[in-house]
């Protein structure tokens, strides 16, 4: 009887862990690589970012560690953001928290469409979308803007993330 209980408990734990992992599977192609992008925002300011993603806590969360400009003059480049993505079973959605070096936090939701990853969040009085648009296993187009009903109303940034092996 003890063996049966142990098997049942292990099966439940494995199933829960597996269901969390599959809910976050859109991030799997991003894991174990350094993603780099450069471009210009719509206002002309520079955009430069390096991101490493990894699963943690038995694959129940995704951690994103980002480097970017750490001052308004855009002369210092270093650790800028630390993000968490987690599937919320009660809301049946992926939520994210992005903490930045300036003391701010951005929160929102994530969904996937095919191999694309779509972040939606409030920015002031606006709703902003970041989209990682899949090109191939080492390339995503990255767009930030006003995305409604499947189309871009306005783009604030459009660039490309390319991946290399994980070395920082």
Contact map, one row per residue, 1 for C-alpha under 8 A:
111110000000000000000000000000000000000000000000000000000000000000000000000000000000000000000000000000000000000000000000000000000000000000000000000000000000000000000000
111111000000000000000000000000000000000000000000000000000000000000000000000000000000000000000000000000000000000000000000000000000000000000000000000000000000000000000000
111111100000000000000000000000000000000000000000000000000000000000000000000000000000000000000000000000000000000000000000000000000000000000000000000000000000000000000000
111111110000000000000000000000000000000000000000000000000000000000000000000000000000000000000000000000000000000000000000000000000000000000000000000000000000000000000000
111111111000000000000000000000000000000000000000000000000000000000000000000000000000000000000000000000000000000000000000000000000000000000000000000000000000000000000000
011111111100000000000000000000000000000000000000000000000000000000000000000000000000000000000000000000000000000000000000000000000000000000000000000000000000000000000000
001111111110000000000000000000000000000000000000000000000000000000000000000000000000000000000000000000000000000000000000000000000000000000000000000000000000000000000000
000111111111000000000000000000000000000000000000000000000000000000000000000000000000000000000000000000000000000000000000000000000000000000000000000000000000000000000000
000011111111100000000000000000000000000000000000000000000000000000000000000000000000000000000000000000000000000000000000000000000000000000000000000000000000000000000000
000001111111110000000000000000000000000000000000000000000000000000000000000000000000000000000000000000000000000000000000000000000000000000000000000000000000000000000000
000000111111111000000000000000000000000000000000000000000000000000000000000000000000000000000000000000000000000000000000000000000000000000000000000000000000000000000000
000000011111111100000000000000000000000000000000000000000000000000000000000000000000000000000000000000000000000000000000000000000000000000000000000000000000000000000000
000000001111111110000000000000000000000000000000000000000000000000000000000000000000000000000000000000000000000000000000000000000000000000000000000000000000000000000000
000000000111111111000000000000000000000000000000000000000000000000000000000000000000000000000000000000000000000000000000000000000000000000000000000000000000000000000000
000000000011111111100000000000000000000000000000000000000000000000000000000000000000000000000000000000000000000000000000000000000000000000000000000000000000000000000000
000000000001111111110000000000000000000000000000000000000000000000000000000000000000000000000000000000000000000000000000000000000000000000000000000000000000000000000000
000000000000111111111000000000000000000000000000000000000111000000000000000000000000000000000000000000000000000000000000000000000000000000000000000000000000000000000000
000000000000011111111100000000000000000000000000000000000000000000000000000000000000000000000000000000000000000000000000000000000000000000000000000000000000000000000000
000000000000001111111110000000000000000000000000000000000000000000000000000000000000000000000000000000000000000000000000000000000000000000000000000000000000000000000000
000000000000000111111111000000000000000000000000000000000011000000000000000000000000001000000000000000000000000000000000000000000000000000000000000000000000000000000000
000000000000000011111111100000000000000000000000000000000011000000000000000000000000000000000000000000000000000000000000000000000000000000000000000000000000000000000000
000000000000000001111111100000000000000000000000000000000000000000000000000000000000000000000000000000000000000000000000000000000000000000000000000000000000000000000000
000000000000000000111111110000000000000000000000000000000000000000000000000000000000001000000100000000000000000000000000000000000000000000000000000000000000000000000000
000000000000000000011111111100000000000000000000000000000001110000000000000000000000011000000100000000000000000000000000000000000000000000000000000000000000000000000000
000000000000000000001111111100000000000000000000000000000000000000000000000000000000000000000000000000000000000000000000000000000000000000000000000000000000000000000000
000000000000000000000011111110000000000000000000000000000000000000000000000000000000000000000000000000000000000100111000000000000000000000000000000000000000000000000000
000000000000000000000001111111100000000000000000000010000000010000000000000000000000000000000000000000000000000000001000000000000000000000000000000000000000000000000000
000000000000000000000001111111100000000000000000000000000000000000000000000000000000000000000000000000000000000000000000000000000000000000000000000000000000000000000000
000000000000000000000000011111100000000000000000000000000000000000000000000000000000000000000000000000000000000000000000000000000000000010000000000000000000000000000000
000000000000000000000000001111111010000000000000000110000000000000000000000000000000000000000000000000000000000000000000000000000000000000000000000000000000000000000000
000000000000000000000000001111111000000000000000000111100000000000000000000000000000000000000000000000000000000000000000000000000000000000000000000000000000000000000000
000000000000000000000000000001111100000000000000000111000000000000000000000000000000000000000000000000000000000000000000000000000000000000000000000000000000000000001100
000000000000000000000000000001111110000000000000000110000000000000000000000000000000000000000000000000000000000000000000000000000000000000000000000000000000000000111110
000000000000000000000000000000011111000000000000011110000000000000000000000000000000000000000000000000000000000000000000000000000000000000000000000000000000000000111111
000000000000000000000000000001001111100000000000111100000000000000000000000000000000000000000000000000000000000000000000000000000000000000000000000000000000000011110000
000000000000000000000000000000000111110000000001111000000000000000000000000000000000000000000000000000000000000000000000000000000000000000000000000000000000000011100000
000000000000000000000000000000000011111000000011110000000000000000000000000000000000000000000000000000000000000000000000000000000000000000000000000000000000001111000000
000000000000000000000000000000000001111100000111100000000000000000000000000000000000000000000000000000000000000000000000000000000000000000000000000000000000001110000000
000000000000000000000000000000000000111110000111000000000000000000000000000000000000000000000000000000000000000000000000000000000000000000000000000000000000111000000000
000000000000000000000000000000000000011111111110000000000000000000000000000000000000000000000000000000000000000000000000000000000000000000000000000000000000110000000000
000000000000000000000000000000000000001111111110000000000000000000000000000000000000000000000000000000000000000000000000000000000000000000000000000000000001110000000000
000000000000000000000000000000000000000111111000000000000000000000000000000000000000000000000000000000000000000000000000000000000000000000000000000000000011100000000000
000000000000000000000000000000000000000111111000000000000000000000000000000000000000000000000000000000000000000000000000000000000000000000000000000000000000000000000000
000000000000000000000000000000000000000111111100000000000000000000000000000000000000000000000000000000000000000000000000000000000000000000000000000000000000000000000000
000000000000000000000000000000000000000111111110000000000000000000000000000000000000000000000000000000000000000000000000000000000000000000000000000000000000000000000000
000000000000000000000000000000000000011110011111000000000000000000000000010000000000000000000000000000000000000000000000000000000000000000000000000000000000000000000000
000000000000000000000000000000000000111110001111100000000000000000011000000000000000000000000000000000000000000000000000000000000000000000000000000000000000000000000000
000000000000000000000000000000000001111000000111110000000000000000011000000000000000000000000000000000000000000000000000000000000000000000000000000000000000000000000000
000000000000000000000000000000000011110000000011111000000000000001111000000000000000000000000000000000000000000000000000000000000000000000000000000000000000000000000000
000000000000000000000000000000000111100000000001111100000000000001110000000000000000000000000000000000000000000000000000000000000000000000000000000000000000000000000000
000000000000000000000000000000000111000000000000111110000000000111100000000000000000000000000000000000000000000000000000000000000000000000000000000000000000000000000000
000000000000000000000000000001111110000000000000011111000000000111000000000000000000000000000000000000000000000000000000000000000000000000000000000000000000000000000100
000000000000000000000000001001111100000000000000001111100000011110000000000000000000000000000000000000000000000000000000000000000000000000000000000000000000000000000000
000000000000000000000000000000110000000000000000000111110000011100000000000000000000000000000000000000000000000000000000000000000000000000000000000000000000000000000000
000000000000000000000000000000100000000000000000000011111111111000000000000000000000000000000000000000000000000000000000000000000000000000000000000000000000000000000000
000000000000000000000000000000000000000000000000000001111111111000000000000000000000000000000000000000000000000000000000000000000000000000000000000000000000000000000000
000000000000000000000000000000000000000000000000000000111111100000000000000000000000000000000000000000000000000000000000000000000000000000000000000000000000000000000000
000000000000000010000000000000000000000000000000000000111111100000000000000000000000000000000000000000000000000000000000000000000000000000000000000000000000000000000000
000000000000000010011000000000000000000000000000000000111111110000000000000000000000000000000000000000000000000000000000000000000000000000000000000000000000000000000000
000000000000000010011001000000000000000000000000000000111111110000000000000000000000011000000000000000000000000000000000000000000000000000000000000000000000000000000000
000000000000000000000001000000000000000000000000000000111111111000000000000000000001111000000000000000000000000000000000000000000000000000000000000000000000000000000000
000000000000000000000001001000000000000000000000000011110011111100000000000000000001110000000000000000000000000000000000000000000000000000000000000000000000000000000000
000000000000000000000000000000000000000000000000000011110000111110000000000000000111100000000000000000000000000000000000000000000000000000000000000000000000000000000000
000000000000000000000000000000000000000000000000001111000000011111000000000000001111000000000000000000000000000000000000000000000000000000000000000000000000000000000000
000000000000000000000000000000000000000000000000001110000000001111100000000000101110000000000000000000000000000000000000000000000000000000000000000000000000000000000000
000000000000000000000000000000000000000000000000111100000000000111110000000000111100000000000000000000000000000000000000000000000000000000000000000000000000000000000000
000000000000000000000000000000000000000000000000111000000000000011111000000011111000000000000000000000000000000000000000000000000000000000000000000000000000000000000000
000000000000000000000000000000000000000000000011110000000000000001111100000011111000000000000000000000000000000000000000000000000000000000000000000000000000000000000000
000000000000000000000000000000000000000000000011100000000000000000111111011111010000000000000000000000000000000000000000000000000000000000000000000000000000000000000000
000000000000000000000000000000000000000000000000000000000000000000011111011111110000000000000000000011000000000000000000000000000000000000000000000000000000000000000000
000000000000000000000000000000000000000000000000000000000000000000001111111100000000000000000000000000000000000000000000000000000000000000000000000000000000000000000000
000000000000000000000000000000000000000000000000000000000000000000001111111000000000000000000000000000000000000000000000000000000000000000000000000000000000000000000000
000000000000000000000000000000000000000000000000000000000000000000000011111100000000000000000000000000000000000000000000000000000000000000000000000000000000000000000000
000000000000000000000000000000000000000000000100000000000000000000001111111110000000000000000000000000000000000000000000000000000000000000000000000000000000000000000000
000000000000000000000000000000000000000000000000000000000000000000001111111110000000000000000000000000000000000000000000000000000000000000000000000000000000000000000000
000000000000000000000000000000000000000000000000000000000000000000001110111111000000000000000000000000000000000000000000000000000000000000000000000000000000000000000000
000000000000000000000000000000000000000000000000000000000000000000111100011111100000000000000000000000000000000000000000000000000000000000000000000000000000000000000000
000000000000000000000000000000000000000000000000000000000000000000111100000111110000000000000000000000000000000000000000000000000000000000000000000000000000000000000000
000000000000000000000000000000000000000000000000000000000000000011110100000011111000000000000000000010000000000000000000000000000000000000000000000000000000000000000000
000000000000000000000000000000000000000000000000000000000000000001111100000001111100000000000000000110000000000000000000000000000000000000000000000000000000000000000000
000000000000000000000000000000000000000000000000000000000000000111110000000000111110000000000000011110000000000000000000000000000000000000000000000000000000000000000000
000000000000000000000000000000000000000000000000000000000000001111000000000000011111000000000000011100000000000000000000000000000000000000000000000000000000000000000000
000000000000000000000000000000000000000000000000000000000000001110000000000000001111100000000001111000000000000000000000000000000000000000000000000000000000000000000000
000000000000000000000000000000000000000000000000000000000000111100000000000000000111110000000001110000000000000000000000000000000000000000000000000000000000000000000000
000000000000000000000000000000000000000000000000000000000000111000000000000000000011111000000111100000000000000000000000000000000000000000000000000000000000000000000000
000000000000000000000001000000000000000000000000000000000001110000000000000000000001111100000111000000000000000000000000000000000000000000000000000000000000000000000000
000000000000000000010011000000000000000000000000000000000001100000000000000000000000111110011110000000000000000000000000000000000000000000000000000000000000000000000000
000000000000000000000000000000000000000000000000000000000000000000000000000000000000011111111110000000000000000000000000000000000000000000000000000000000000000000000000
000000000000000000000000000000000000000000000000000000000000000000000000000000000000001111111000000000000000000000000000000000000000000000000000000000000000000000000000
000000000000000000000000000000000000000000000000000000000000000000000000000000000000000111110000000000000000000000000000000000000000000000000000000000000000000000000000
000000000000000000000000000000000000000000000000000000000000000000000000000000000000000111111000000000000000000000000000000000000000000000000000000000000000000000000000
000000000000000000000000000000000000000000000000000000000000000000000000000000000000001111111100000000000000000000000000000000000000000000000000000000000000000000000000
000000000000000000000000000000000000000000000000000000000000000000000000000000000000001110111110000000000000111000000000000000000000000000000000000000000000000000000000
000000000000000000000011000000000000000000000000000000000000000000000000000000000000111100011111000000000000111000000000000000000000000000000000000000000000000000000000
000000000000000000000000000000000000000000000000000000000000000000000000000000000000111100001111100000000011110000000000000000000000000000000000000000000000000000000000
000000000000000000000000000000000000000000000000000000000000000000000000000000000011110000000111110000000111110000000000000000000000000000000000000000000000000000000000
000000000000000000000000000000000000000000000000000000000000000000000000000000000011100000000011111000001111000000000000000000000000000000000000000000000000000000000000
000000000000000000000000000000000000000000000000000000000000000000000000000000001111000000000001111100001110000000000000000000000000000000000000000000000000000000000000
000000000000000000000000000000000000000000000000000000000000000000000000000000001110000000000000111110111100000000000000000000000000000000000000000000000000000000000000
000000000000000000000000000000000000000000000000000000000000000000000000000000011100000000000000011111111000000000000000000000000000000000000000000000000000000000000000
000000000000000000000000000000000000000000000000000000000000000000000100000000111000000000000000001111110000000000000000000000000000000000000000000000000000000000000000
000000000000000000000000000000000000000000000000000000000000000000000100000000000000000000000000000111110000000000000000000000000000000000000000000000000000000000000000
000000000000000000000000000000000000000000000000000000000000000000000000000000000000000000000000001111111000000000000000000000000000000000000000000000000000000000000000
000000000000000000000000000000000000000000000000000000000000000000000000000000000000000000000000001111111100000000000000000000000000000000000000000000000000000000000000
000000000000000000000000000000000000000000000000000000000000000000000000000000000000000000000000111100111110000000000000000000000000000000000000000000000000000000000000
000000000000000000000000000000000000000000000000000000000000000000000000000000000000000000000001111000011111000000000000110000000000000000000000000000000000000000000000
000000000000000000000000000000000000000000000000000000000000000000000000000000000000000000000011110000001111100000000000110000000000000000000000000000000000000000000000
000000000000000000000000000000000000000000000000000000000000000000000000000000000000000000000011100000000111110000000011110000000000000000000000000000000000000000000000
000000000000000000000000000000000000000000000000000000000000000000000000000000000000000000001111000000000011111000000011100000000000000000000000000000000000000000000000
000000000000000000000000000000000000000000000000000000000000000000000000000000000000000000001111000000000001111100001111000000000000000000000000000000000000000000000000
000000000000000000000000000000000000000000000000000000000000000000000000000000000000000000001100000000000000111110001110000000000000000000000000000000000000000000000000
000000000000000000000000010000000000000000000000000000000000000000000000000000000000000000000000000000000000011111111100000000000000000000000000000000000000000000000000
000000000000000000000000000000000000000000000000000000000000000000000000000000000000000000000000000000000000001111111100000000000000000000000000000000000000000000000000
000000000000000000000000000000000000000000000000000000000000000000000000000000000000000000000000000000000000000111110000000000000000000000000000000000000000000000000000
000000000000000000000000010000000000000000000000000000000000000000000000000000000000000000000000000000000000000111111000000000000000110000000000000000000000000000000000
000000000000000000000000010000000000000000000000000000000000000000000000000000000000000000000000000000000000000111111100000000000011110000000000000000000000000000000000
000000000000000000000000011000000000000000000000000000000000000000000000000000000000000000000000000000000000011110111110000000000011100000000000000000000000000000000000
000000000000000000000000000000000000000000000000000000000000000000000000000000000000000000000000000000000000011110011111000000001111000000000000000000000000000000000000
000000000000000000000000000000000000000000000000000000000000000000000000000000000000000000000000000000000001111000001111100000001110000000000000000000000000000000000000
000000000000000000000000000000000000000000000000000000000000000000000000000000000000000000000000000000000001110000000111110000111100000000000000000000000000000000000000
000000000000000000000000000000000000000000000000000000000000000000000000000000000000000000000000000000000111100000000011111000111000000000000000000000000000000000000000
000000000000000000000000000000000000000000000000000000000000000000000000000000000000000000000000000000000111000000000001111111110000000000000000000000000000000000000000
000000000000000000000000000000000000000000000000000000000000000000000000000000000000000000000000000000000000000000000000111111110000000000000000000000000000000000000000
000000000000000000000000000000000000000000000000000000000000000000000000000000000000000000000000000000000000000000000000011111000000000000000000000000000000000000000000
000000000000000000000000000000000000000000000000000000000000000000000000000000000000000000000000000000000000000000000000011111100000000000000000000000000000000000000000
000000000000000000000000000000000000000000000000000000000000000000000000000000000000000000000000000000000000000000000000011111110000000000000000000000000000000000000000
000000000000000000000000000000000000000000000000000000000000000000000000000000000000000000000000000000000000000000000001111011111000000000000000010000000000000000000000
000000000000000000000000000000000000000000000000000000000000000000000000000000000000000000000000000000000000000000000001111001111100000000000001111000000000000000000000
000000000000000000000000000000000000000000000000000000000000000000000000000000000000000000000000000000000000000000000111100000111110000000000011111000000000000000000000
000000000000000000000000000000000000000000000000000000000000000000000000000000000000000000000000000000000000000000000111000000011111000000000111100000000000000000000000
000000000000000000000000000000000000000000000000000000000000000000000000000000000000000000000000000000000000000000011110000000001111100000001111000000000000000000000000
000000000000000000000000000000000000000000000000000000000000000000000000000000000000000000000000000000000000000000011100000000000111110000011110000000000000000000000000
000000000000000000000000000000000000000000000000000000000000000000000000000000000000000000000000000000000000000000111000000000000011111000011110000000000000000000000000
000000000000000000000000000000000000000000000000000000000000000000000000000000000000000000000000000000000000000000110000000000000001111110111000000000000000000000000000
000000000000000000000000000000000000000000000000000000000000000000000000000000000000000000000000000000000000000000000000000000000000111111111000000000000000000000000000
000000000000000000000000000000000000000000000000000000000000000000000000000000000000000000000000000000000000000000000000000000000000011111110000000000000000000000000000
000000000000000000000000000010000000000000000000000000000000000000000000000000000000000000000000000000000000000000000000000000000000011111100000000000000000000000000000
000000000000000000000000000000000000000000000000000000000000000000000000000000000000000000000000000000000000000000000000000000000000001111110000000000000000000001110000
000000000000000000000000000000000000000000000000000000000000000000000000000000000000000000000000000000000000000000000000000000000000011111111000000000000000000111100000
000000000000000000000000000000000000000000000000000000000000000000000000000000000000000000000000000000000000000000000000000000000001111101111100000000000000000111000000
000000000000000000000000000000000000000000000000000000000000000000000000000000000000000000000000000000000000000000000000000000000011111000111110000000000000011110000000
000000000000000000000000000000000000000000000000000000000000000000000000000000000000000000000000000000000000000000000000000000000111100000011111000000000000111110000000
000000000000000000000000000000000000000000000000000000000000000000000000000000000000000000000000000000000000000000000000000000001111100000001111100000000011111000000000
000000000000000000000000000000000000000000000000000000000000000000000000000000000000000000000000000000000000000000000000000000011110000000000111110000000011110000000000
000000000000000000000000000000000000000000000000000000000000000000000000000000000000000000000000000000000000000000000000000000011100000000000011111000011111100000000000
000000000000000000000000000000000000000000000000000000000000000000000000000000000000000000000000000000000000000000000000000000111000000000000001111100011110000000000000
000000000000000000000000000000000000000000000000000000000000000000000000000000000000000000000000000000000000000000000000000000011000000000000000111111111100000000000000
000000000000000000000000000000000000000000000000000000000000000000000000000000000000000000000000000000000000000000000000000000000000000000000000011111111000000000000000
000000000000000000000000000000000000000000000000000000000000000000000000000000000000000000000000000000000000000000000000000000000000000000000000001111100000000000000000
000000000000000000000000000000000000000000000000000000000000000000000000000000000000000000000000000000000000000000000000000000000000000000000000001111110000000000000000
000000000000000000000000000000000000000000000000000000000000000000000000000000000000000000000000000000000000000000000000000000000000000000000000001111111000000000000000
000000000000000000000000000000000000000000000000000000000000000000000000000000000000000000000000000000000000000000000000000000000000000000000000111101111110000000000000
000000000000000000000000000000000000000000000000000000000000000000000000000000000000000000000000000000000000000000000000000000000000000000000000111100111110000000000000
000000000000000000000000000000000000000000000000000000000000000000000000000000000000000000000000000000000000000000000000000000000000000000000000111000011111000000000000
000000000000000000000000000000000000000001000000000000000000000000000000000000000000000000000000000000000000000000000000000000000000000000000011110000011111110000000000
000000000000000000000000000000000000000011000000000000000000000000000000000000000000000000000000000000000000000000000000000000000000000000000011100000000111110000000000
000000000000000000000000000000000000001111000000000000000000000000000000000000000000000000000000000000000000000000000000000000000000000000000111100000000011111000000000
000000000000000000000000000000000000001110000000000000000000000000000000000000000000000000000000000000000000000000000000000000000000000000001111000000000011111100000000
000000000000000000000000000000000000111000000000000000000000000000000000000000000000000000000000000000000000000000000000000000000000000000001110000000000000111110000000
000000000000000000000000000000000000110000000000000000000000000000000000000000000000000000000000000000000000000000000000000000000000000000111100000000000000011111000000
000000000000000000000000000000000011110000000000000000000000000000000000000000000000000000000000000000000000000000000000000000000000000000111100000000000000001111100000
000000000000000000000000000000000011100000000000000000000000000000000000000000000000000000000000000000000000000000000000000000000000000001110000000000000000000111110000
000000000000000000000000000000001111000000000000000000000000000000000000000000000000000000000000000000000000000000000000000000000000000001100000000000000000000011111000
000000000000000000000000000000001110000000000000000000000000000000000000000000000000000000000000000000000000000000000000000000000000000001000000000000000000000001111100
000000000000000000000000000000011100000000000000000000000000000000000000000000000000000000000000000000000000000000000000000000000000000000000000000000000000000000111110
000000000000000000000000000000011100000000000000000100000000000000000000000000000000000000000000000000000000000000000000000000000000000000000000000000000000000000011111
000000000000000000000000000000001100000000000000000000000000000000000000000000000000000000000000000000000000000000000000000000000000000000000000000000000000000000001111
000000000000000000000000000000000100000000000000000000000000000000000000000000000000000000000000000000000000000000000000000000000000000000000000000000000000000000000111
